[in-house]
Structures are given as structure tokens and as C-alpha cells.
Amino acid sequence: MADLPKSITGQARAVFSDSARVRLMETDTPIVAWDAATGCALSYRFEVHAGGVLRLTNGLLGDDVLAVGCEPDQLNLVATLLLSGLTASRP
């Protein structure tokens, strides 16, 4: 992934804790988080041959599932952008 400007990367919040991201690299299990502002559940799984997939479910999404591919080092940034977009588009 291309390097992003610091004005964007500096705004990422810790949706997934550092310890969860370390656990991701040490085990073959997904990591999960929950966002109180949107009510969304987030899960991320990385597979060597397929890459990483971040999934958002429930909350403002209702029955829909939003899945986005991203690398582990950009996980919190991508999660922050998606959650911010959901919050901004709330009716």
C-alpha cells in the first residue's frame, strides 16, 4: 500500500488494540472489536495467501455486511475511515 500523508494517518484511532494486533500475528484466529458510536462489530482475519479482510456487521449497517481488504499495518486507519463514514452518513 502506498504511504499515506501524515494528516490522514495521524488521525487513526486504536479501534484494535496493540495487543490484539500482536495476537493476530502470533495465532491463526481473527481479532474482534466493537464500536460504541456505531454499534458495529468489527472482525479482522489475515491469511497469508488471501491477505487481510476487515468485516463490519450489525449496528448502523443493520443486516448488511461491509468487507474490505487491508494490510495489518493499515488496519486501524481503514477501520477509522469506515466508522467515520458510517457516523457521518447516519440519518
N, CA, C and O atoms as CSV, one atom per row, in Angstrom:
chain,resi,resn,atom,element,x,y,z
A,1,MET,N,N,0.838,-1.163,0.000
A,1,MET,CA,C,0.000,0.000,0.000
A,1,MET,C,C,0.887,1.231,0.000
A,1,MET,O,O,1.926,1.248,0.661
A,2,ALA,N,N,0.495,2.245,-0.724
A,2,ALA,CA,C,1.269,3.474,-0.800
A,2,ALA,C,C,1.260,4.190,0.548
A,2,ALA,O,O,0.305,4.073,1.316
A,3,ASP,N,N,2.324,4.926,0.826
A,3,ASP,CA,C,2.365,5.695,2.056
A,3,ASP,C,C,1.318,6.800,2.002
A,3,ASP,O,O,1.161,7.476,0.985
A,4,LEU,N,N,0.613,6.972,3.102
A,4,LEU,CA,C,-0.427,7.985,3.186
A,4,LEU,C,C,0.110,9.212,3.894
A,4,LEU,O,O,1.021,9.095,4.714
A,5,PRO,N,N,-0.431,10.394,3.599
A,5,PRO,CA,C,0.025,11.612,4.265
A,5,PRO,C,C,-0.192,11.528,5.771
A,5,PRO,O,O,-1.151,10.907,6.231
A,6,LYS,N,N,0.703,12.156,6.540
A,6,LYS,CA,C,0.590,12.138,7.997
A,6,LYS,C,C,-0.714,12.774,8.464
A,6,LYS,O,O,-1.217,12.425,9.532
A,7,SER,N,N,-1.274,13.706,7.680
A,7,SER,CA,C,-2.536,14.329,8.077
A,7,SER,C,C,-3.660,13.303,8.133
A,7,SER,O,O,-4.627,13.492,8.871
A,8,ILE,N,N,-3.553,12.224,7.369
A,8,ILE,CA,C,-4.562,11.171,7.399
A,8,ILE,C,C,-4.183,10.114,8.423
A,8,ILE,O,O,-5.010,9.737,9.254
A,9,THR,N,N,-2.958,9.635,8.380
A,9,THR,CA,C,-2.559,8.541,9.273
A,9,THR,C,C,-2.507,8.979,10.724
A,9,THR,O,O,-2.701,8.151,11.613
A,10,GLY,N,N,-2.256,10.235,10.993
A,10,GLY,CA,C,-2.200,10.729,12.364
A,10,GLY,C,C,-3.550,10.741,13.046
A,10,GLY,O,O,-3.621,10.880,14.267
A,11,GLN,N,N,-4.635,10.596,12.279
A,11,GLN,CA,C,-5.978,10.669,12.833
A,11,GLN,C,C,-6.579,9.292,13.118
A,11,GLN,O,O,-7.701,9.210,13.617
A,12,ALA,N,N,-5.871,8.230,12.818
A,12,ALA,CA,C,-6.406,6.889,13.054
A,12,ALA,C,C,-6.491,6.639,14.548
A,12,ALA,O,O,-5.558,6.943,15.291
A,13,ARG,N,N,-7.603,6.090,14.981
A,13,ARG,CA,C,-7.737,5.759,16.392
A,13,ARG,C,C,-7.484,4.269,16.594
A,13,ARG,O,O,-7.495,3.495,15.637
A,14,ALA,N,N,-7.262,3.883,17.808
A,14,ALA,CA,C,-6.927,2.492,18.113
A,14,ALA,C,C,-8.202,1.665,18.241
A,14,ALA,O,O,-8.601,1.303,19.347
A,15,VAL,N,N,-8.839,1.368,17.116
A,15,VAL,CA,C,-10.036,0.524,17.115
A,15,VAL,C,C,-9.651,-0.867,17.605
A,15,VAL,O,O,-10.339,-1.449,18.443
A,16,PHE,N,N,-8.555,-1.395,17.082
A,16,PHE,CA,C,-7.994,-2.668,17.532
A,16,PHE,C,C,-6.763,-2.350,18.375
A,16,PHE,O,O,-5.880,-1.614,17.932
A,17,SER,N,N,-6.701,-2.897,19.577
A,17,SER,CA,C,-5.582,-2.617,20.476
A,17,SER,C,C,-4.279,-3.204,19.934
A,17,SER,O,O,-4.284,-4.081,19.070
A,18,ASP,N,N,-3.177,-2.703,20.459
A,18,ASP,CA,C,-1.870,-3.236,20.073
A,18,ASP,C,C,-1.761,-4.714,20.428
A,18,ASP,O,O,-1.202,-5.498,19.662
A,19,SER,N,N,-2.289,-5.093,21.582
A,19,SER,CA,C,-2.194,-6.500,21.988
A,19,SER,C,C,-3.016,-7.395,21.060
A,19,SER,O,O,-2.615,-8.526,20.787
A,20,ALA,N,N,-4.153,-6.908,20.575
A,20,ALA,CA,C,-4.951,-7.696,19.625
A,20,ALA,C,C,-4.203,-7.866,18.312
A,20,ALA,O,O,-4.230,-8.941,17.713
A,21,ARG,N,N,-3.541,-6.817,17.867
A,21,ARG,CA,C,-2.797,-6.914,16.609
A,21,ARG,C,C,-1.588,-7.829,16.747
A,21,ARG,O,O,-1.232,-8.518,15.792
A,22,VAL,N,N,-0.954,-7.851,17.903
A,22,VAL,CA,C,0.156,-8.787,18.146
A,22,VAL,C,C,-0.378,-10.215,18.129
A,22,VAL,O,O,0.231,-11.102,17.531
A,23,ARG,N,N,-1.521,-10.437,18.790
A,23,ARG,CA,C,-2.142,-11.762,18.812
A,23,ARG,C,C,-2.465,-12.232,17.398
A,23,ARG,O,O,-2.344,-13.419,17.093
A,24,LEU,N,N,-2.871,-11.310,16.541
A,24,LEU,CA,C,-3.169,-11.637,15.147
A,24,LEU,C,C,-1.953,-12.236,14.460
A,24,LEU,O,O,-2.077,-13.190,13.692
A,25,MET,N,N,-0.792,-11.688,14.731
A,25,MET,CA,C,0.426,-12.155,14.077
A,25,MET,C,C,0.930,-13.473,14.684
A,25,MET,O,O,1.661,-14.216,14.031
A,26,GLU,N,N,0.541,-13.760,15.925
A,26,GLU,CA,C,1.033,-14.953,16.602
A,26,GLU,C,C,0.122,-16.171,16.436
A,26,GLU,O,O,0.578,-17.305,16.583
A,27,THR,N,N,-1.146,-15.951,16.135
A,27,THR,CA,C,-2.092,-17.061,16.029
A,27,THR,C,C,-2.866,-16.958,14.724
A,27,THR,O,O,-2.798,-15.945,14.027
A,28,ASP,N,N,-3.584,-17.989,14.408
A,28,ASP,CA,C,-4.370,-18.006,13.178
A,28,ASP,C,C,-5.854,-17.817,13.491
A,28,ASP,O,O,-6.710,-18.523,12.956
A,29,THR,N,N,-6.142,-16.859,14.360
A,29,THR,CA,C,-7.532,-16.580,14.716
A,29,THR,C,C,-7.845,-15.118,14.431
A,29,THR,O,O,-6.960,-14.266,14.509
A,30,PRO,N,N,-9.089,-14.823,14.103
A,30,PRO,CA,C,-9.455,-13.427,13.856
A,30,PRO,C,C,-9.436,-12.619,15.152
A,30,PRO,O,O,-9.553,-13.173,16.245
A,31,ILE,N,N,-9.289,-11.323,15.014
A,31,ILE,CA,C,-9.406,-10.425,16.157
A,31,ILE,C,C,-10.700,-9.641,15.985
A,31,ILE,O,O,-11.150,-9.405,14.864
A,32,VAL,N,N,-11.286,-9.244,17.089
A,32,VAL,CA,C,-12.575,-8.567,17.042
A,32,VAL,C,C,-12.550,-7.302,17.894
A,32,VAL,O,O,-11.774,-7.178,18.842
A,33,ALA,N,N,-13.422,-6.372,17.525
A,33,ALA,CA,C,-13.601,-5.133,18.282
A,33,ALA,C,C,-15.049,-4.706,18.110
A,33,ALA,O,O,-15.753,-5.197,17.228
A,34,TRP,N,N,-15.482,-3.790,18.958
A,34,TRP,CA,C,-16.834,-3.260,18.884
A,34,TRP,C,C,-16.755,-1.756,19.004
A,34,TRP,O,O,-16.015,-1.229,19.835
A,35,ASP,N,N,-17.523,-1.058,18.170
A,35,ASP,CA,C,-17.530,0.402,18.182
A,35,ASP,C,C,-18.839,0.890,18.788
A,35,ASP,O,O,-19.911,0.663,18.227
A,36,ALA,N,N,-18.752,1.558,19.928
A,36,ALA,CA,C,-19.947,2.011,20.638
A,36,ALA,C,C,-20.713,3.080,19.863
A,36,ALA,O,O,-21.942,3.117,19.923
A,37,ALA,N,N,-20.015,3.941,19.141
A,37,ALA,CA,C,-20.684,5.042,18.432
A,37,ALA,C,C,-21.590,4.559,17.304
A,37,ALA,O,O,-22.628,5.166,17.042
A,38,THR,N,N,-21.208,3.480,16.640
A,38,THR,CA,C,-21.989,2.970,15.508
A,38,THR,C,C,-22.718,1.676,15.838
A,38,THR,O,O,-23.626,1.270,15.111
A,39,GLY,N,N,-22.327,1.025,16.930
A,39,GLY,CA,C,-22.897,-0.267,17.280
A,39,GLY,C,C,-22.402,-1.392,16.395
A,39,GLY,O,O,-22.967,-2.485,16.405
A,40,CYS,N,N,-21.354,-1.137,15.630
A,40,CYS,CA,C,-20.823,-2.134,14.694
A,40,CYS,C,C,-19.820,-3.058,15.367
A,40,CYS,O,O,-19.018,-2.640,16.202
A,41,ALA,N,N,-19.890,-4.321,14.981
A,41,ALA,CA,C,-18.878,-5.293,15.366
A,41,ALA,C,C,-17.870,-5.356,14.225
A,41,ALA,O,O,-18.254,-5.394,13.055
A,42,LEU,N,N,-16.588,-5.367,14.560
A,42,LEU,CA,C,-15.529,-5.434,13.559
A,42,LEU,C,C,-14.727,-6.705,13.783
A,42,LEU,O,O,-14.418,-7.049,14.924
A,43,SER,N,N,-14.395,-7.391,12.730
A,43,SER,CA,C,-13.510,-8.553,12.831
A,43,SER,C,C,-12.498,-8.479,11.704
A,43,SER,O,O,-12.796,-8.013,10.605
A,44,TYR,N,N,-11.299,-8.946,11.999
A,44,TYR,CA,C,-10.216,-8.918,11.014
A,44,TYR,C,C,-9.497,-10.250,11.054
A,44,TYR,O,O,-9.168,-10.775,12.118
A,45,ARG,N,N,-9.264,-10.778,9.873
A,45,ARG,CA,C,-8.502,-12.021,9.751
A,45,ARG,C,C,-7.500,-11.857,8.623
A,45,ARG,O,O,-7.822,-11.322,7.562
A,46,PHE,N,N,-6.287,-12.322,8.863
A,46,PHE,CA,C,-5.245,-12.270,7.841
A,46,PHE,C,C,-4.859,-13.687,7.467
A,46,PHE,O,O,-4.561,-14.512,8.331
A,47,GLU,N,N,-4.868,-13.961,6.182
A,47,GLU,CA,C,-4.425,-15.248,5.660
A,47,GLU,C,C,-3.307,-14.984,4.661
A,47,GLU,O,O,-3.437,-14.132,3.781
A,48,VAL,N,N,-2.237,-15.701,4.798
A,48,VAL,CA,C,-1.026,-15.456,4.007
A,48,VAL,C,C,-1.319,-15.393,2.511
A,48,VAL,O,O,-0.825,-14.497,1.827
A,49,HIS,N,N,-2.094,-16.306,2.004
A,49,HIS,CA,C,-2.323,-16.364,0.558
A,49,HIS,C,C,-3.465,-15.467,0.090
A,49,HIS,O,O,-3.536,-15.127,-1.091
A,50,ALA,N,N,-4.349,-15.086,0.991
A,50,ALA,CA,C,-5.505,-14.282,0.599
A,50,ALA,C,C,-5.398,-12.828,1.043
A,50,ALA,O,O,-6.092,-11.969,0.499
A,51,GLY,N,N,-4.548,-12.536,2.014
A,51,GLY,CA,C,-4.455,-11.183,2.548
A,51,GLY,C,C,-5.411,-11.002,3.716
A,51,GLY,O,O,-5.979,-11.966,4.229
A,52,GLY,N,N,-5.580,-9.756,4.126
A,52,GLY,CA,C,-6.421,-9.459,5.279
A,52,GLY,C,C,-7.781,-8.937,4.870
A,52,GLY,O,O,-7.913,-8.223,3.876
A,53,VAL,N,N,-8.796,-9.301,5.645
A,53,VAL,CA,C,-10.156,-8.826,5.391
A,53,VAL,C,C,-10.732,-8.277,6.692
A,53,VAL,O,O,-10.764,-8.963,7.714
A,54,LEU,N,N,-11.182,-7.038,6.632
A,54,LEU,CA,C,-11.861,-6.387,7.737
A,54,LEU,C,C,-13.356,-6.438,7.447
A,54,LEU,O,O,-13.799,-6.013,6.381
A,55,ARG,N,N,-14.136,-6.960,8.400
A,55,ARG,CA,C,-15.592,-7.058,8.232
A,55,ARG,C,C,-16.290,-6.244,9.312
A,55,ARG,O,O,-15.940,-6.315,10.490
A,56,LEU,N,N,-17.283,-5.471,8.888
A,56,LEU,CA,C,-18.132,-4.731,9.808
A,56,LEU,C,C,-19.544,-5.288,9.694
A,56,LEU,O,O,-20.044,-5.507,8.591
A,57,THR,N,N,-20.187,-5.517,10.835
A,57,THR,CA,C,-21.550,-6.043,10.862
A,57,THR,C,C,-22.350,-5.341,11.955
A,57,THR,O,O,-21.791,-4.681,12.830
A,58,ASN,N,N,-23.675,-5.498,11.883
A,58,ASN,CA,C,-24.615,-5.013,12.902
A,58,ASN,C,C,-24.627,-3.485,13.002
A,58,ASN,O,O,-24.145,-2.794,12.104
A,59,GLY,N,N,-25.164,-2.979,14.067
A,59,GLY,CA,C,-25.218,-1.545,14.312
A,59,GLY,C,C,-25.882,-0.785,13.181
A,59,GLY,O,O,-26.950,-1.173,12.707
A,60,LEU,N,N,-25.252,0.294,12.749
A,60,LEU,CA,C,-25.793,1.133,11.686
A,60,LEU,C,C,-25.919,0.398,10.360
A,60,LEU,O,O,-26.655,0.842,9.479
A,61,LEU,N,N,-25.214,-0.719,10.203
A,61,LEU,CA,C,-25.300,-1.487,8.958
A,61,LEU,C,C,-26.541,-2.373,8.908
A,61,LEU,O,O,-26.903,-2.865,7.839
A,62,GLY,N,N,-27.187,-2.578,10.033
A,62,GLY,CA,C,-28.353,-3.454,10.060
A,62,GLY,C,C,-27.966,-4.873,9.679
A,62,GLY,O,O,-27.077,-5.465,10.291
A,63,ASP,N,N,-28.633,-5.418,8.668
A,63,ASP,CA,C,-28.357,-6.787,8.226
A,63,ASP,C,C,-27.226,-6.872,7.206
A,63,ASP,O,O,-26.821,-7.969,6.824
A,64,ASP,N,N,-26.717,-5.737,6.767
A,64,ASP,CA,C,-25.656,-5.726,5.756
A,64,ASP,C,C,-24.300,-6.055,6.379
A,64,ASP,O,O,-24.092,-5.890,7.581
A,65,VAL,N,N,-23.395,-6.518,5.541
A,65,VAL,CA,C,-22.008,-6.779,5.936
A,65,VAL,C,C,-21.117,-5.964,5.013
A,65,VAL,O,O,-21.284,-5.989,3.793
A,66,LEU,N,N,-20.181,-5.249,5.593
A,66,LEU,CA,C,-19.205,-4.488,4.817
A,66,LEU,C,C,-17.861,-5.167,4.990
A,66,LEU,O,O,-17.370,-5.282,6.113
A,67,ALA,N,N,-17.255,-5.621,3.898
A,67,ALA,CA,C,-15.958,-6.306,3.951
A,67,ALA,C,C,-14.970,-5.570,3.058
A,67,ALA,O,O,-15.272,-5.248,1.909
A,68,VAL,N,N,-13.793,-5.311,3.599
A,68,VAL,CA,C,-12.758,-4.554,2.890
A,68,VAL,C,C,-11.418,-5.246,3.099
A,68,VAL,O,O,-11.092,-5.652,4.215
A,69,GLY,N,N,-10.651,-5.380,2.041
A,69,GLY,CA,C,-9.308,-5.927,2.159
A,69,GLY,C,C,-8.340,-4.861,2.631
A,69,GLY,O,O,-8.371,-3.733,2.139
A,70,CYS,N,N,-7.478,-5.205,3.581
A,70,CYS,CA,C,-6.438,-4.265,4.022
A,70,CYS,C,C,-5.309,-5.033,4.698
A,70,CYS,O,O,-5.492,-6.161,5.155
A,71,GLU,N,N,-4.167,-4.419,4.750
A,71,GLU,CA,C,-2.988,-4.993,5.386
A,71,GLU,C,C,-3.027,-4.724,6.886
A,71,GLU,O,O,-3.630,-3.739,7.312
A,72,PRO,N,N,-2.406,-5.566,7.692
A,72,PRO,CA,C,-2.438,-5.384,9.148
A,72,PRO,C,C,-1.914,-4.030,9.611
A,72,PRO,O,O,-2.427,-3.473,10.582
A,73,ASP,N,N,-0.906,-3.492,8.938
A,73,ASP,CA,C,-0.347,-2.215,9.383
A,73,ASP,C,C,-1.263,-1.027,9.089
A,73,ASP,O,O,-1.028,0.067,9.602
A,74,GLN,N,N,-2.293,-1.219,8.280
A,74,GLN,CA,C,-3.248,-0.157,7.979
A,74,GLN,C,C,-4.624,-0.431,8.604
A,74,GLN,O,O,-5.588,0.281,8.320
A,75,LEU,N,N,-4.710,-1.441,9.437
A,75,LEU,CA,C,-5.985,-1.890,9.983
A,75,LEU,C,C,-6.737,-0.789,10.727
A,75,LEU,O,O,-7.909,-0.547,10.439
A,76,ASN,N,N,-6.093,-0.125,11.667
A,76,ASN,CA,C,-6.781,0.915,12.435
A,76,ASN,C,C,-7.163,2.105,11.569
A,76,ASN,O,O,-8.211,2.713,11.787
A,77,LEU,N,N,-6.340,2.446,10.599
A,77,LEU,CA,C,-6.669,3.553,9.701
A,77,LEU,C,C,-7.907,3.227,8.873
A,77,LEU,O,O,-8.819,4.048,8.772
A,78,VAL,N,N,-7.947,2.052,8.287
A,78,VAL,CA,C,-9.098,1.656,7.465
A,78,VAL,C,C,-10.352,1.567,8.327
A,78,VAL,O,O,-11.418,2.021,7.912
A,79,ALA,N,N,-10.240,0.987,9.522
A,79,ALA,CA,C,-11.390,0.895,10.421
A,79,ALA,C,C,-11.892,2.281,10.799
A,79,ALA,O,O,-13.099,2.519,10.820
A,80,THR,N,N,-10.976,3.195,11.097
A,80,THR,CA,C,-11.356,4.565,11.457
A,80,THR,C,C,-12.089,5.252,10.310
A,80,THR,O,O,-13.109,5.904,10.527
A,81,LEU,N,N,-11.575,5.109,9.093
A,81,LEU,CA,C,-12.219,5.731,7.937
A,81,LEU,C,C,-13.622,5.179,7.706
A,81,LEU,O,O,-14.552,5.944,7.447
A,82,LEU,N,N,-13.784,3.861,7.797
A,82,LEU,CA,C,-15.101,3.257,7.595
A,82,LEU,C,C,-16.082,3.679,8.686
A,82,LEU,O,O,-17.223,4.033,8.387
A,83,LEU,N,N,-15.658,3.647,9.928
A,83,LEU,CA,C,-16.539,4.030,11.029
A,83,LEU,C,C,-16.903,5.505,10.966
A,83,LEU,O,O,-18.038,5.878,11.263
A,84,SER,N,N,-15.949,6.347,10.580
A,84,SER,CA,C,-16.226,7.779,10.433
A,84,SER,C,C,-17.248,8.023,9.341
A,84,SER,O,O,-18.145,8.852,9.490
A,85,GLY,N,N,-17.107,7.294,8.235
A,85,GLY,CA,C,-18.073,7.418,7.144
A,85,GLY,C,C,-19.461,6.988,7.566
A,85,GLY,O,O,-20.445,7.643,7.220
A,86,LEU,N,N,-19.557,5.894,8.310
A,86,LEU,CA,C,-20.871,5.433,8.797
A,86,LEU,C,C,-21.498,6.447,9.733
A,86,LEU,O,O,-22.697,6.717,9.660
A,87,THR,N,N,-20.680,7.008,10.615
A,87,THR,CA,C,-21.180,8.004,11.560
A,87,THR,C,C,-21.659,9.250,10.821
A,87,THR,O,O,-22.717,9.792,11.142
A,88,ALA,N,N,-20.893,9.705,9.840
A,88,ALA,CA,C,-21.245,10.916,9.086
A,88,ALA,C,C,-22.488,10.723,8.232
A,88,ALA,O,O,-23.218,11.682,7.981
A,89,SER,N,N,-22.743,9.489,7.778
A,89,SER,CA,C,-23.889,9.261,6.917
A,89,SER,C,C,-25.129,8.827,7.681
A,89,SER,O,O,-26.156,8.507,7.083
A,90,ARG,N,N,-25.029,8.818,8.999
A,90,ARG,CA,C,-26.178,8.433,9.842
A,90,ARG,C,C,-27.327,9.399,9.590
A,90,ARG,O,O,-27.124,10.612,9.538
A,91,PRO,N,N,-28.544,8.858,9.432
A,91,PRO,CA,C,-29.701,9.738,9.169
A,91,PRO,C,C,-30.018,10.644,10.333
A,91,PRO,O,O,-30.959,11.435,10.261
